[in-house]
Amino acid sequence: MDEFTKEMEEKLLAAREELMKKLNTEGDDFRNEAQASSGRGDSSDLASDEGAYRKMEALNAMDAKKLRAIENALKRISEGKYGYCLQCGKKIPEGRLRAIPEAVLCVDCKAQNERIGN
């Protein structure tokens, strides 16, 4: 494994650890809030709580998606496939990987996908 890939692996492992801690903390906060609010308040309180729950669920879903992307990047590192575009097979520039270590597409393919709505 080259130095750059080793550096990215360390960055991905640190990001995974931080994200897992965040998800665990938010999960505990969500459970505590749900227990505290059960059986209290009127319909406007319940509606407000429902909105907060939906927001928290959406944030957790985004974090879970990022965690999956990090896990997949770590898997590609272990398989020796890290840093190559999954669409065209070209090497993803180091600058892009430094900015987004879990990136799976080169800049050109990402731009092309965004133009067609993917």
Steps between C-alpha positions, in 0.01 A plus 500: 500500500643838404532794740201688357269198534627440855427866582148470356440177692593674825273793412211263418549302821494821705187621318332164559579513872369856531183420308431187704534700823265764360241242397515332842462834681213614278331163542520535878370860479211387280402220739523730802287766332242242394474367854475849650228614261279191508166575652552873544375806324217590271465441128724795406775365728466159339514650151814693594656184643409310182676763290811476718495119472475518121789744485712278724413194290603684183830607652566147623422363153752740344762401757429131439540553125836672557606216729419247226705705252795503742470125558493441123811718454683301767397181323636633169829581677526144633425364151755729333226679301501833685535820302355379170176628354227236516349636179791553260783321683737798489702605802317751720723806559663517844353846557148362466577209732655733757178704497267197486693185600196278433455631143419230244488715186756722331409865452392451138269205574355675806424810290349285226277319751385829650408633155278199434353505850674206673 
